[in-house]
């Protein structure tokens, strides 16, 4: 069967000759033959399927390095990789959508309500972490600061003196200072990348190579806060008696819920409910979800690991937050509820009240 010129192959596959030359240079789609004298490339018709796959993946916006990974995988594994990539795209798009909605609301009200904006905001908080009754070590970590609050749930460090969660939170501590509202997202995003690098460095020790951590952190400036999130630690908001989860779990079962294959109730008891799709770990390129939000006076926030939210039903979380007179009382009640449920895992949580002071 005669081979096709680069122009004919480009027309048949929907790729441009320029793209084919680039993919050849990268080893992503080499031609079947290159004339040693003229340098002309020619292609076999058997390469159509591979070329079309590359074109489709580029149509998704997938980076070339990740396309190479997909093309080297067997079909079922390649399908799973494409699904994982697209879930991350959707999460990133949702985060940008939240930022756009925030900006529309913020800019629409700017100038019309300036006289009503309180001069200062006060954050009141309380935190707790514990190894629970069933674990020999505590891989959860919590940070309660003045403007910075964070929870991380480490894994893979059984029998070690330190956990990846501690490395991640230590990398954030320098943020606990005054930050201009306009710089919140940029500042927390850079710090989250620093936390990822800290976990990578921690895992460079051969004894730590399988460690990693989730992370949920909020950085405040006045009424606004940035939120960074990866994994299955969670952030909740209690406002006007309603409890709202404001982070999205990066877990296998949550992906099944998103695809309509499981109900939330089924996911809560699924045997693989703790399997993570995104986390901070060695060699990882995961970008945390980033959100920018604005508080209302009287809002109460909860950051927690699955040692709390997987053990205590959401209705009880709401009731405890609603009934507590202050964050310390809420933290004490959560500790009691987890221990009453047997405390089968490490647990960590921090409760924050946002209050306007005229």
VOSEVO-343455 format. One record per residue: residue in one letter; residue number from 1; x, y, z of N, C-alpha, C in turn. Coordinates in steps of 0.02 Angstrom, whole numbers. Example, Ala and Ser with C-alpha at 12.3 -4.5 7.8 and 13.67 -1.06 7.14 Angstrom:
2
  padren  vexke     n_x     n_y     n_z    ca_x    ca_y    ca_z     c_x     c_y     c_z
       a      1     660    -284     390     615    -225     390     660    -165     390
       s      2     642    -112     354     684     -53     357     645       2     394
This chain:
358
  padren  vexke     n_x     n_y     n_z    ca_x    ca_y    ca_z     c_x     c_y     c_z
       x      1      43     -60       0       0       0       0      44      62       0
       x      2      31     109     -45      73     168     -51      66     213      10
       x      3     121     246      27     121     291      84      96     359      63
       x      4      77     399     114      49     465     102     101     518     118
       x      5      99     572      79     142     629      94     116     663     157
       x      6     157     707     185     136     742     246      73     782     235
       x      7      66     812     175       6     850     159     -56     807     155
       x      8     -49     748     121    -106     702     115    -126     675     184
       x      9     -76     658     224     -90     630     290    -123     683     335
       x     10    -100     745     329    -130     799     368    -203     809     350
       x     11    -217     808     285    -286     817     263    -330     759     286
       x     12    -304     699     287    -343     641     306    -357     638     380
       x     13    -313     666     421    -318     659     493    -342     722     529
       x     14    -344     779     494    -365     841     526    -310     877     561
       x     15    -248     853     555    -190     887     584    -156     929     530
       x     16    -121     979     549     -85    1021     501     -15     993     490
       x     17      15    1007     433      85     986     422     132    1014     476
       x     18     119    1075     498     160    1104     551     155    1064     615
       x     19      95    1044     632      85    1003     693     119     935     686
       x     20     115     904     626     146     840     615     222     844     623
       x     21     251     899     599     323     907     607     341     913     681
       x     22     300     951     720     313     958     791     306     891     827
       x     23     254     853     810     243     789     843     299     739     826
       x     24     326     746     766     384     704     748     444     722     791
       x     25     457     787     800     514     809     840     508     786     912
       x     26     446     783     937     434     763    1007     430     687    1015
       x     27     431     651     960     425     578     964     354     556     977
       x     28     306     601     969     236     585     983     203     550     924
       x     29     221     569     863     192     539     803     245     540     747
       x     30     294     497     751     346     496     699     319     469     633
       x     31     344     492     577     322     466     512     346     395     502
       x     32     315     361     454     337     293     439     405     293     405
       x     33     420     347     370     484     350     334     502     423     321
       x     34     568     436     321     594     502     303     646     492     249
       x     35     637     523     192     684     517     137     751     546     158
       x     36     805     507     155     870     532     180     898     590     139
       x     37     877     596      77     903     650      35     861     714      41
       x     38     796     706      32     752     765      31     726     784     100
       x     39     725     736     147     696     748     213     621     745     214
       x     40     590     726     156     517     723     153     492     666     198
       x     41     439     681     235     408     631     278     351     597     241
       x     42     342     533     255     285     496     228     255     454     283
       x     43     190     440     276     153     406     330     114     348     302
       x     44     102     298     345      60     240     328     -12     254     348
       x     45     -58     223     311    -129     230     330    -142     197     398
       x     46    -100     150     417    -109     118     483     -99     167     540
       x     47     -71     226     526     -59     276     578    -119     322     587
       x     48    -172     312     548    -230     357     552    -259     358     623
       x     49    -269     299     653    -303     297     718    -261     334     771
       x     50    -196     322     770    -152     356     818    -154     431     808
       x     51    -152     453     746    -152     525     730    -218     557     751
       x     52    -273     522     739    -338     551     758    -345     555     833
       x     53    -317     505     870    -318     509     942    -280     570     967
       x     54    -222     582     938    -183     642     956    -224     705     941
       x     55    -256     707     883    -296     766     866    -354     776     914
       x     56    -387     722     933    -443     728     980    -419     752    1048
       x     57    -363     725    1071    -337     745    1136    -315     818    1135
       x     58    -286     840    1080    -269     911    1074    -332     954    1074
       x     59    -385     926    1045    -449     962    1046    -476     972    1116
       x     60    -458     926    1162    -477     933    1232    -434     985    1268
       x     61    -379    1006    1235    -333    1051    1267    -280    1016    1309
       x     62    -274     950    1300    -226     912    1340    -154     930    1321
       x     63    -110     942    1369     -40     957    1355      -7     899    1318
       x     64      42     915    1277      76     864    1236     108     810    1280
       x     65     137     830    1336     170     780    1379     120     730    1405
       x     66      59     752    1420       9     705    1446     -20     664    1389
       x     67     -23     692    1328     -46     653    1270       1     594    1259
       x     68      66     606    1267     114     552    1258     100     495    1308
       x     69      84     514    1370      68     464    1421       7     424    1400
       x     70     -46     458    1377    -108     424    1357     -94     377    1299
       x     71     -56     399    1250     -43     358    1190      -2     296    1206
       x     72      37     298    1259      78     240    1278      40     189    1321
       x     73     -21     206    1342     -59     162    1386    -104     114    1346
       x     74    -120      56    1375    -171      13    1344    -239      48    1347
       x     75    -285      27    1305    -349      64    1297    -386      80    1361
       x     76    -395      32    1406    -434      45    1467    -398      94    1512
       x     77    -332      88    1519    -294     135    1559    -293     204    1528
       x     78    -291     206    1461    -293     271    1426    -360     305    1438
       x     79    -414     266    1436    -480     294    1449    -484     324    1519
       x     80    -455     288    1568    -456     313    1637    -415     377    1643
       x     81    -359     381    1608    -318     441    1610    -354     501    1579
       x     82    -389     490    1524    -428     544    1493    -482     568    1541
       x     83    -516     520    1574    -568     538    1622    -540     578    1680
       x     84    -481     557    1705    -449     594    1759    -430     664    1738
       x     85    -403     671    1677    -385     737    1652    -447     782    1647
       x     86    -501     755    1621    -560     797    1611    -593     817    1677
       x     87    -590     773    1727    -617     793    1792    -577     851    1821
       x     88    -511     851    1809    -471     907    1833    -488     970    1795
       x     89    -499     964    1728    -519    1022    1689    -585    1051    1715
       x     90    -633    1007    1729    -698    1029    1754    -691    1064    1821
       x     91    -648    1036    1865    -638    1067    1930    -606    1136    1923
       x     92    -556    1140    1878    -523    1205    1867    -571    1255    1836
       x     93    -614    1231    1790    -663    1276    1759    -714    1300    1811
       x     94    -735    1255    1854    -782    1274    1907    -752    1327    1953
       x     95    -687    1318    1968    -654    1367    2011    -651    1435    1978
       x     96    -636    1436    1913    -635    1500    1877    -705    1530    1873
       x     97    -756    1486    1866    -824    1510    1865    -844    1543    1930
       x     98    -822    1512    1986    -835    1542    2052    -801    1610    2058
       x     99    -739    1614    2033    -704    1678    2036    -740    1730    1994
       x    100    -763    1711    1934    -799    1758    1892    -863    1782    1926
       x    101    -900    1735    1957    -961    1754    1991    -947    1800    2050
       x    102    -893    1785    2086    -873    1829    2141    -858    1899    2116
       x    103    -820    1904    2062    -801    1970    2036    -861    2008    2010
       x    104    -908    1974    1977    -968    2007    1954   -1006    2036    2013
       x    105   -1015    1996    2066   -1051    2019    2125   -1013    2075    2160
       x    106    -948    2065    2168    -907    2115    2204    -906    2182    2167
       x    107    -896    2180    2102    -891    2242    2063    -959    2275    2056
       x    108   -1013    2234    2054   -1080    2263    2049   -1098    2303    2111
       x    109   -1073    2280    2169   -1090    2314    2231   -1040    2368    2250
       x    110    -982    2367    2218    -930    2415    2236    -952    2486    2220
       x    111    -947    2528    2268    -966    2597    2257   -1037    2612    2279
       x    112   -1081    2560    2277   -1150    2571    2297   -1161    2555    2371
       x    113   -1115    2515    2400   -1123    2496    2470   -1062    2515    2511
       x    114   -1020    2558    2485    -958    2574    2520    -971    2601    2590
       x    115   -1025    2638    2597   -1039    2668    2662   -1059    2615    2713
       x    116   -1081    2556    2687   -1103    2504    2733   -1049    2453    2749
       x    117    -991    2459    2718    -938    2411    2729    -906    2422    2797
       x    118    -904    2373    2841    -874    2382    2907    -800    2393    2901
       x    119    -772    2428    2949    -701    2445    2947    -657    2385    2960
       x    120    -679    2340    3003    -636    2284    3022    -676    2220    3027
       x    121    -639    2164    3019    -668    2099    3029    -629    2062    3083
       x    122    -665    2025    3123    -633    1985    3175    -645    1911    3162
       x    123    -592    1872    3166    -596    1800    3158    -585    1767    3226
       x    124    -633    1727    3247    -626    1689    3309    -624    1615    3290
       x    125    -580    1577    3322    -569    1509    3300    -549    1463    3357
       x    126    -553    1398    3342    -530    1345    3386    -515    1284    3344
       x    127    -466    1244    3366    -444    1187    3326    -429    1127    3370
       x    128    -428    1068    3338    -412    1006    3374    -385     955    3324
       x    129    -335     917    3343    -316     858    3305    -296     803    3353
       x    130    -306     740    3332    -296     684    3377    -285     621    3334
       x    131    -249     572    3361    -237     511    3323    -296     463    3325
       x    132    -346     477    3367    -403     431    3372    -387     370    3413
       x    133    -432     322    3413    -424     262    3454    -391     204    3418
       x    134    -392     204    3351    -370     145    3314    -301     151    3282
       x    135    -274     212    3276    -210     223    3243    -154     230    3295
       x    136     -93     207    3275     -36     213    3319      -2     280    3313
       x    137     -12     314    3256      18     380    3247     -34     427    3218
       x    138     -19     492    3221     -65     542    3195     -35     573    3132
       x    139     -67     561    3074     -44     590    3011     -86     649    2989
       x    140    -135     668    3031    -173     729    3017    -137     789    3048
       x    141    -147     847    3020    -117     908    3047    -165     965    3037
       x    142    -162    1013    3083    -206    1071    3080    -166    1133    3096
       x    143    -185    1190    3065    -153    1254    3081    -207    1304    3095
       x    144    -202    1337    3152    -249    1389    3172    -208    1452    3185
       x    145    -213    1500    3140    -174    1561    3147    -219    1622    3154
       x    146    -192    1679    3134    -231    1741    3137    -270    1753    3073
       x    147    -237    1741    3015    -270    1749    2950    -269    1685    2909
       x    148    -232    1635    2932    -223    1573    2896    -249    1515    2937
       x    149    -287    1470    2904    -313    1410    2936    -306    1352    2886
       x    150    -287    1294    2910    -275    1238    2864    -283    1171    2899
       x    151    -303    1122    2860    -307    1052    2883    -277    1009    2828
       x    152    -238     959    2848    -207     912    2800    -212     842    2829
       x    153    -222     794    2784    -229     724    2803    -176     684    2766
       x    154    -122     666    2802     -67     630    2770     -80     556    2764
       x    155     -41     524    2721     -46     451    2713      23     423    2696
       x    156      31     359    2709      92     324    2689     151     331    2737
       x    157     141     362    2795     196     373    2841     190     333    2905
       x    158     160     274    2900     152     232    2959     220     216    2991
       x    159     223     224    3056     284     209    3092     338     262    3088
       x    160     322     320    3058     372     373    3051     359     428    3102
       x    161     411     468    3115     405     521    3164     370     583    3136
       x    162     367     589    3070     339     649    3039     295     627    2981
       x    163     247     669    2962     201     654    2908     203     708    2854
       x    164     182     689    2794     181     737    2738     134     795    2753
       x    165      82     782    2793      35     836    2811      71     892    2848
       x    166     117     874    2892     155     924    2930     200     964    2883
       x    167     232     929    2835     275     964    2787     235    1014    2746
       x    168     174     995    2726     133    1040    2686     112    1102    2725
       x    169      89    1091    2787      66    1148    2827     124    1192    2849
       x    170     182    1162    2863     240    1203    2880     258    1251    2824
       x    171     247    1228    2761     263    1270    2704     216    1330    2698
       x    172     158    1327    2732     109    1381    2728     115    1432    2784
       x    173     151    1415    2837     150    1456    2898     169    1529    2887
       x    174     216    1540    2841     239    1609    2829     183    1653    2802
       x    175     129    1623    2777      73    1663    2750      33    1698    2804
       x    176      41    1677    2867      -2    1702    2920      17    1773    2939
       x    177       5    1819    2891      21    1890    2899     -30    1929    2860
       x    178     -25    1994    2862     -72    2036    2824     -59    2029    2749
       x    179    -112    2014    2711    -108    2007    2639    -162    2051    2609
       x    180    -145    2091    2559    -195    2133    2525    -248    2088    2492
       x    181    -311    2109    2495    -365    2069    2467    -353    2053    2394
       x    182    -325    2100    2357    -313    2089    2286    -260    2037    2271
       x    183    -221    2019    2322    -167    1970    2312    -182    1902    2343
       x    184    -243    1892    2370    -257    1831    2407    -248    1768    2364
       x    185    -280    1766    2306    -276    1706    2265    -205    1691    2242
       x    186    -171    1743    2218    -103    1734    2194     -57    1710    2251
       x    187     -65    1740    2310     -22    1723    2366     -35    1652    2390
       x    188     -98    1634    2398    -113    1566    2422     -96    1515    2368
       x    189    -108    1531    2305     -90    1484    2252     -16    1470    2250
       x    190      25    1522    2258      98    1512    2259     118    1471    2320
       x    191      87    1484    2377     103    1446    2437      82    1373    2431
       x    192      25    1361    2398       3    1291    2388      52    1254    2344
       x    193      80    1288    2294     131    1256    2253     194    1243    2295
       x    194     208    1288    2342     264    1277    2388     252    1218    2433
       x    195     190    1208    2454     173    1150    2495     182    1085    2455
       x    196     163    1087    2391     173    1029    2348     247    1012    2342
       x    197     289    1064    2334     361    1053    2330     388    1026    2396
       x    198     361    1051    2451     384    1028    2517     369     954    2526
       x    199     311     932    2503     294     861    2508     339     821    2462
       x    200     352     847    2402     398     813    2356     467     804    2388
       x    201     492     857    2420     557     853    2452     557     804    2510
       x    202     503     805    2549     496     759    2605     497     687    2581
       x    203     464     675    2524     459     607    2497     522     586    2460
       x    204     571     630    2452     633     612    2417     672     560    2456
       x    205     663     559    2522     693     507    2564     662     439    2544
       x    206     703     389    2526     674     325    2505     625     295    2555
       x    207     633     311    2619     587     285    2670     519     319    2666
       x    208     516     376    2630     454     415    2627     422     414    2557
       x    209     445     371    2512     427     379    2441     353     371    2427
       x    210     316     338    2469     244     327    2456     199     374    2497
       x    211     228     425    2527     188     470    2568     155     524    2526
       x    212     105     555    2555      71     611    2523      22     641    2572
       x    213     -16     690    2549     -64     722    2593    -118     758    2553
       x    214    -175     765    2584    -226     811    2561    -211     879    2592
       x    215    -247     930    2569    -237     997    2599    -298    1040    2584
       x    216    -324    1072    2636    -376    1123    2628    -355    1182    2672
       x    217    -346    1240    2640    -321    1299    2676    -359    1361    2655
       x    218    -369    1407    2703    -400    1471    2688    -356    1527    2715
       x    219    -351    1580    2674    -312    1639    2691    -357    1700    2687
       x    220    -361    1739    2741    -409    1793    2748    -378    1862    2739
       x    221    -419    1907    2714    -403    1979    2714    -470    2015    2718
       x    222    -485    2044    2777    -550    2075    2787    -605    2025    2779
       x    223    -655    2042    2738    -712    1997    2728    -699    1944    2675
       x    224    -643    1948    2641    -629    1902    2587    -578    1849    2608
       x    225    -585    1790    2578    -535    1739    2590    -525    1697    2527
       x    226    -463    1674    2519    -446    1627    2466    -447    1557    2497
       x    227    -467    1508    2457    -471    1440    2479    -433    1396    2431
       x    228    -386    1356    2456    -349    1307    2416    -368    1238    2439
       x    229    -378    1192    2391    -403    1126    2411    -380    1072    2363
       x    230    -356    1016    2392    -341     956    2353    -352     896    2398
       x    231    -388     845    2372    -400     785    2410    -469     781    2440
       x    232    -476     750    2499    -542     741    2529    -548     773    2598
       x    233    -500     814    2618    -515     859    2673    -567     909    2647
       x    234    -605     938    2691    -663     978    2668    -667    1045    2703
       x    235    -701    1091    2669    -721    1155    2700    -797    1160    2696
       x    236    -828    1179    2752    -900    1189    2756    -914    1261    2778
       x    237    -972    1285    2757    -997    1350    2779   -1065    1341    2811
       x    238   -1074    1368    2871   -1140    1372    2903   -1163    1444    2898
       x    239   -1217    1455    2860   -1245    1523    2851   -1321    1519    2855
       x    240   -1349    1559    2899   -1422    1561    2907   -1451    1491    2920
       x    241   -1415    1451    2959   -1439    1385    2978   -1428    1331    2926
       x    242   -1400    1348    2868   -1389    1298    2815   -1315    1281    2811
       x    243   -1299    1216    2810   -1231    1193    2804   -1216    1177    2731
       x    244   -1163    1207    2704   -1145    1199    2633   -1073    1176    2629
       x    245   -1060    1122    2593    -992    1100    2579    -965    1143    2522
       x    246    -911    1180    2534    -886    1227    2484    -823    1201    2449
       x    247    -804    1140    2462    -751    1107    2424    -779    1045    2391
       x    248    -742    1019    2342    -764     960    2304    -712     905    2314
       x    249    -735     847    2339    -689     792    2353    -656     768    2288
       x    250    -590     756    2291    -553     728    2235    -543     653    2249
       x    251    -598     616    2248    -596     545    2264    -629     504    2208
       x    252    -614     440    2208    -643     395    2158    -719     393    2163
       x    253    -744     387    2225    -817     382    2232    -852     447    2214
       x    254    -820     505    2227    -851     568    2207    -855     574    2131
       x    255    -805     546    2096    -808     546    2023    -866     505    1998
       x    256    -882     450    2034    -940     409    2015   -1005     445    2030
       x    257   -1007     483    2084   -1066     524    2099   -1074     577    2044
       x    258   -1019     609    2025   -1022     661    1973   -1048     633    1907
       x    259   -1031     569    1893   -1052     537    1831   -1121     506    1836
       x    260   -1153     512    1895   -1220     484    1904   -1221     409    1915
       x    261   -1163     379    1931   -1160     307    1940   -1171     286    2013
       x    262   -1165     334    2059   -1178     321    2129   -1218     379    2158
       x    263   -1258     365    2208   -1290     418    2245   -1243     440    2302
       x    264   -1251     499    2329   -1209     519    2386   -1214     470    2445
       x    265   -1273     442    2457   -1280     393    2512   -1241     330    2497
       x    266   -1241     307    2434   -1202     248    2415   -1128     262    2421
       x    267   -1108     322    2402   -1037     340    2405   -1011     339    2477
       x    268   -1054     359    2524   -1033     363    2595   -1014     296    2624
       x    269   -1040     241    2595   -1025     174    2621    -985     132    2571
       x    270    -963     162    2516    -927     125    2465    -859     102    2492
       x    271    -837      40    2478    -773      16    2505    -712      57    2481
       x    272    -718      91    2424    -662     131    2399    -672     206    2410
       x    273    -711     224    2460    -727     294    2470    -666     337    2488
       x    274    -613     305    2513    -553     343    2533    -501     347    2477
       x    275    -515     316    2420    -466     316    2365    -463     386    2333
       x    276    -404     416    2335    -395     484    2311    -377     485    2237
       x    277    -404     533    2201    -383     546    2132    -332     603    2127
       x    278    -333     647    2176    -286     703    2177    -261     712    2248
       x    279    -196     721    2255    -164     734    2319     -95     764    2306
       x    280     -64     790    2359       4     814    2354      51     756    2369
       x    281      94     738    2322     140     684    2333     200     690    2287
       x    282     248     646    2296     311     650    2259     299     647    2183
       x    283     330     694    2148     326     695    2076     260     718    2048
       x    284     213     735    2092     146     754    2069     146     824    2038
       x    285     101     833    1990      92     899    1959      22     926    1972
       x    286     -10     898    2023     -79     918    2038     -81     991    2061
       x    287    -127    1029    2032    -139    1098    2053    -200    1098    2098
       x    288    -194    1125    2159    -253    1129    2203    -308    1173    2172
       x    289    -370    1157    2187    -425    1202    2169    -415    1267    2208
       x    290    -427    1323    2175    -421    1389    2208    -488    1425    2201
       x    291    -511    1454    2256    -574    1490    2256    -564    1557    2293
       x    292    -603    1606    2274    -604    1670    2310    -676    1682    2332
       x    293    -685    1696    2396    -752    1704    2423    -756    1765    2469
       x    294    -817    1785    2483    -829    1842    2528    -876    1820    2583
       x    295    -857    1834    2644    -897    1812    2702    -952    1862    2718
       x    296   -1003    1837    2751   -1054    1878    2782   -1042    1877    2858
       x    297   -1056    1932    2890   -1047    1932    2962   -1090    1879    2995
       x    298   -1060    1839    3038   -1095    1784    3070   -1084    1717    3037
       x    299   -1049    1715    2980   -1033    1651    2949    -989    1610    2995
       x    300   -1000    1545    2994    -958    1498    3032    -930    1446    2983
       x    301    -865    1437    2983    -831    1392    2937    -800    1333    2975
       x    302    -799    1276    2941    -768    1216    2968    -722    1187    2915
       x    303    -658    1177    2933    -611    1139    2892    -599    1073    2930
       x    304    -601    1017    2895    -594     953    2931    -567     898    2886
       x    305    -537     848    2918    -515     788    2883    -572     737    2883
       x    306    -561     682    2846    -615     632    2843    -622     594    2909
       x    307    -574     605    2955    -584     576    3022    -644     605    3057
       x    308    -668     663    3034    -731     691    3060    -788     679    3011
       x    309    -781     702    2948    -840     701    2904    -859     632    2881
       x    310    -813     583    2884    -831     514    2865    -861     475    2923
       x    311    -858     504    2983    -881     469    3043    -945     500    3071
       x    312    -949     566    3067   -1007     602    3094   -1052     624    3036
       x    313   -1115     604    3035   -1161     624    2982   -1166     700    2975
       x    314   -1180     722    2914   -1181     794    2900   -1233     831    2941
       x    315   -1289     799    2954   -1341     832    2994   -1315     846    3065
       x    316   -1276     799    3092   -1247     810    3159   -1193     865    3157
       x    317   -1157     869    3102   -1109     924    3094   -1145     991    3096
       x    318   -1200     995    3058   -1239    1057    3056   -1266    1074    3125
       x    319   -1295    1024    3158   -1326    1036    3223   -1274    1060    3274
       x    320   -1214    1030    3272   -1162    1049    3320   -1138    1120    3306
       x    321   -1129    1138    3244   -1108    1205    3226   -1161    1257    3244
       x    322   -1223    1239    3232   -1279    1285    3246   -1288    1297    3321
       x    323   -1279    1244    3360   -1293    1249    3432   -1236    1280    3471
       x    324   -1175    1276    3446   -1117    1299    3484   -1117    1375    3492
       x    325   -1101    1397    3552   -1098    1469    3564   -1036    1502    3536
       x    326    -983    1463    3527    -921    1490    3500    -882    1432    3468
       x    327    -828    1447    3431    -790    1393    3398    -763    1340    3447
       x    328    -742    1361    3506    -716    1313    3554    -768    1262    3574
       x    329    -829    1284    3583    -883    1238    3601    -898    1190    3544
       x    330    -895    1215    3482    -906    1172    3424    -852    1119    3419
       x    331    -790    1139    3430    -734    1092    3427    -740    1038    3480
       x    332    -759    1057    3540    -769    1009    3594    -824     959    3576
       x    333    -878     984    3546    -933     940    3528    -912     892    3473
       x    334    -875     915    3423    -851     871    3370    -806     816    3398
       x    335    -762     835    3444    -718     786    3474    -758     732    3510
       x    336    -810     753    3545    -853     706    3581    -889     659    3532
       x    337    -914     688    3476    -951     647    3427    -905     596    3394
       x    338    -844     616    3377    -797     569    3345    -780     513    3393
       x    339    -766     530    3455    -748     478    3504    -807     432    3520
       x    340    -867     460    3520    -926     418    3531    -935     368    3474
       x    341    -911     387    3413    -915     343    3355    -856     295    3350
       x    342    -812     295    3400    -756     249    3401    -691     277    3376
       x    343    -691     339    3351    -630     372    3326    -586     324    3287
       x    344    -611     295    3231    -573     244    3196    -513     271    3155
       x    345    -508     336    3150    -455     367    3110    -428     428    3146
       x    346    -371     454    3123    -349     519    3147    -402     571    3131
       x    347    -406     624    3169    -453     677    3151    -422     745    3166
       x    348    -441     793    3124    -417     862    3132    -470     909    3106
       x    349    -481     963    3141    -530    1013    3118    -516    1080    3151
       x    350    -539    1132    3117    -536    1200    3143    -601    1234    3125
       x    351    -629    1270    3173    -691    1308    3164    -675    1382    3168
       x    352    -701    1421    3120    -686    1493    3116    -751    1532    3112
       x    353    -759    1581    3154    -815    1629    3151    -790    1694    3120
       x    354    -827    1720    3071    -811    1784    3040    -861    1836    3063
       x    355    -837    1889    3096    -881    1938    3126    -859    2008    3105
       x    356    -907    2048    3082    -893    2117    3062    -896    2163    3124
       x    357    -848    2209    3127    -848    2258    3180    -848    2328    3149
       x    358    -902    2364    3160    -909    2431    3130    -857    2479    3158
